[in-house]
Amino acid sequence: MTDAAHVRDAMARFNQVEGVTDSERDQAFSNIQQAAHHFAIKMKESDWHEFGSQRPKTPAHLE
């Protein structure tokens, strides 16, 4: 990743990626963690399963 914006974008879009294995997600998460550290970006997530877990659920009446 070339800059902090790229790292933030990868974090924001992580859960949008389809067609990859858990092993590939593990590797991608590790790469994002390393890049975040390099660009001094603090990550709340310590595991890729945590991406998106902070989002509020859509109320049933809006689904």
C-alpha positions in Angstrom: 0.0 0.0 0.0 1.4 3.3 -1.0 -0.1 5.8 1.5 -2.4 6.2 4.5 -5.4 6.8 2.4 -4.9 3.5 0.6 -4.7 1.7 4.0 -7.9 3.4 5.3 -9.7 2.5 2.0 -8.6 -1.2 2.4 -9.9 -1.2 5.9 -13.2 0.3 5.0 -13.8 -2.1 2.1 -12.4 -5.3 3.6 -15.8 -6.9 4.1 -16.9 -6.1 0.6 -14.5 -8.5 -1.0 -16.0 -11.8 -2.2 -14.6 -15.0 -3.4 -11.6 -15.3 -1.2 -10.7 -17.9 1.4 -10.2 -17.3 5.1 -6.5 -17.9 4.6 -6.4 -15.1 2.0 -8.3 -12.9 4.4 -5.7 -13.7 7.1 -2.9 -12.6 4.8 -4.7 -9.5 3.6 -5.4 -8.5 7.2 -1.8 -9.0 8.1 -0.7 -6.8 5.2 -3.2 -4.1 6.3 -2.0 -4.3 9.9 1.6 -3.8 8.8 0.8 -0.9 6.5 -1.3 0.7 9.2 1.6 0.5 11.6 4.0 1.9 8.9 1.7 4.9 8.3 0.9 5.4 12.1 -2.8 4.4 11.7 -4.4 3.0 14.8 -6.6 0.0 14.2 -9.3 -1.1 16.7 -9.5 -4.5 15.0 -7.1 -7.2 16.1 -8.6 -9.8 13.8 -10.3 -9.6 10.4 -13.5 -11.0 11.8 -13.9 -7.7 13.7 -14.2 -5.6 10.6 -17.7 -4.3 10.3 -18.7 -5.6 13.7 -19.0 -2.0 14.9 -21.7 -1.0 12.4 -25.2 -0.6 13.7 -27.7 -3.1 12.3 -30.3 -1.9 9.9 -33.7 -1.7 11.7 -36.1 -4.4 10.4 -38.5 -1.8 9.1 -35.9 -0.4 6.8 -34.8 -3.8 5.3 
